[in-house]
Structure formats: C-alpha cells, structure tokens
C-alpha cells in the first residue's frame, strides 16, 4: 500500500497583523507539535498562504489514521494549547461545522 496525500483549506482572519503573527508562529513551530505530527505517521506537511486563505498538503504513510490522530491530539495538552492559540488567527471556511478548522478538499483534476 502506498502513501496518501490529503489537501485541506482554512481561512485566516483578514487582518495583516494577525496574518503576520500566524506566519511567525509557523517559522518556529513548537517541538511538541512537530513530534505529534511525526508520531501520527504524517511524513510531510506543507502549508501555503494566499491573501488570508491557507492550503495544506499532508502526506501520510499507511499507518496514518484520522481517528487515531484526532484521539491523540485530544489527549495531548500541548497540541490543545497550540490549537487554541492558532484559533486566534483562524476562521472557519463558510459552511463549516461548529469548531471545524481545516476542511478536507476533494481532488477534481490530476495531470
């Protein structure tokens, strides 16, 4: 079985100061967050920004599970602290469920 790639979108609050703070946080992500990402079998993670729209590409190995990652994050105080801090900058994409952040995107084309 091969690795999988997932793409997500999320918006930031449309405020230049907050967007710059968000970028600064991501230049020095807490080591505990990096560790939690790697421990969940995420092999590669990239976040891109245009205006206030974020796009994330996540590549996982065969051991990755959304359910296991969600459970691990829920039980990790440092991850919860990071997520609460990031929510200061983030805003849900229209039609998101309450509290839903990153929205999984559907691939509609591949060359």
NORZIZI-V458945 format. One record per pair of residues at least 12 apart in sequence whose C-alpha atoms are under 10 Angstrom apart, sorted by the first residue. I is the first residue (numbers start at 1). J is the second residue. Records with the same first field share a line. If there is no record, write none. Layout:
I: J, J
//
This chain:
1: 61, 62
2: 60, 61, 62
3: 42, 43, 59, 60, 61, 62, 63, 64
4: 42, 43, 58, 59, 60, 61, 62, 64
5: 42, 43, 44, 45, 57, 58, 59, 60, 61
6: 45, 56, 57, 58, 59, 60, 104, 105, 106, 107
7: 45, 46, 47, 55, 56, 57, 58, 59, 102, 103, 104, 105, 106, 107
8: 47, 54, 55, 56, 57, 58, 101, 102, 103, 104, 105, 106
9: 47, 48, 49, 53, 54, 55, 56, 57, 92, 93, 101, 102, 103, 104, 105
10: 49, 52, 53, 54, 55, 56, 90, 91, 92, 93, 94, 96, 100, 101, 102, 103, 104
11: 49, 50, 51, 52, 53, 54, 55, 89, 90, 91, 92, 93, 94, 101, 102, 103
12: 49, 51, 52, 53, 54, 86, 87, 88, 89, 90, 91, 92, 93
13: 52, 53, 87, 88, 89, 90, 91, 92
14: 51, 52, 53, 89, 90, 91
15: 51, 52, 89
16: 51, 52
17: 89
18: 88, 89, 90
19: 49, 51, 52, 89, 90
20: 89
21: 86, 89
22: 85, 86, 88, 89, 90
23: 49
25: 82, 85, 86
26: 47, 86
29: 82
30: 78, 79, 82
31: 78
32: 76, 77, 78, 79, 82
33: 73, 76, 78, 79, 80, 81, 82, 83
34: 79
36: 69, 72, 73, 76, 78, 79
37: 69, 73, 79
38: 60
39: 64, 69, 72
40: 60, 61, 63, 64, 65, 66, 68, 69, 70, 72, 73
41: 59, 60, 61, 62, 63, 64, 65, 69
42: 58, 59, 60, 61, 62, 63, 64, 65, 69
43: 58, 59, 60, 61, 64
44: 57, 58, 59, 60, 61
45: 57, 58, 59, 60
46: 58, 59
52: 89, 90, 91
53: 90, 91, 93
54: 90, 102
55: 102, 103, 104, 105
56: 102, 103, 104, 105
57: 104, 105
83: 101
87: 99, 101
90: 102
//
